[in-house]
């Protein structure tokens, strides 16, 4: 039998301790999609949250991955994420409902997708209360609008840990160039199934048709609609640009995208982890905003280079849109369903942006 003296045992233990220390450093491990170290030197998260995106839009999916990456990094690998494929939880409404119910931890979705899930949240669809990205940053993302929205969403079980600019609604037209409100009248326009957006096009004399975004390309090809309404980057996402001869920067509506956390999940977090989530959300928003503005600018330049008309409404057209918007605002103000102080503040912004003051 091999005899092992005390010096040999001490040497073996020393080598083992050094090896364990090197493995614990994790220097040779690989990173997974959430930024967690895997393989040799793996850092195992103490908690893993399930996250989903309501729309298969590259920039939206990149936003949630940036957010998750920052959270994991800031927590020292203690917090990880499991990404559920977009659509795997169901429709936008079903994914948001799952977060409300606490069966899903996080979801990345738009303010215009909340519908009946958050009562009276359709104020976000009201026209012209935001006129620029700079104003949105001041009064919405970092101002009283975002604060009110956070409080309203939380009452319905949704905690907004990250809110980003989703830009303005534009109009793409097939087969012609539309340069005035008169030329818009009678055209069949795909509009998202949002009551106030549909109402805006009705008042402008168009024939709005509520069609899901993935079905718009076929509708344009078949002549079911003459044009479509959406954010300009989403035109690109759904491969609609080749169908359009002109794009009109109507900019009557403004949207945001939020990474929502289930209130049930949020309330179980420590204050430290809640702080990490908020700080990671701000970092993700900073990245997203720069990318959004860059891509919008490049896309508009590309359209012009391809010979497509990019039109900004003239003063006459803007005045006519404001007149139609007045009707929507008066209907909203008299409905009695909104918080009076908040809706009055929004109305002041609208008047400022449309020269009503």
Secondary structure, 3 states (H helix, E strand, C coil): CCCCCHHHHHHHHHHHHHHHHHHHHCCCCEECCCCCEECCCCCCCCEEEEEEECCCCHHHHHHHHHHHHHHHHHCCCCEEEEECCCCCCCCHHHHHHHHHHCCCCEEEEEHHHCHHHCCCHHHHHCCCCCCCHHHHHHHHHCCHHHHHHHHHHHHCCEEEEEEEEEEEEEEEECCCCCCCHHHHCCCEEEECCCHHHHHHHHHCCCEEEECCHHHHHHHHHHCCCCEEEEEHHHHHHCCCHHHCCEEECCCCCEEEEEEEEEHHHHHHCCHHHHHHHHHHHHHHHHHHHHHHHHHHHHHHHHHHHCCCEEECCCHHHHHHHHHHHHHHHHHHHHHCCCCHHHHHHHHHHHHHHCCCC
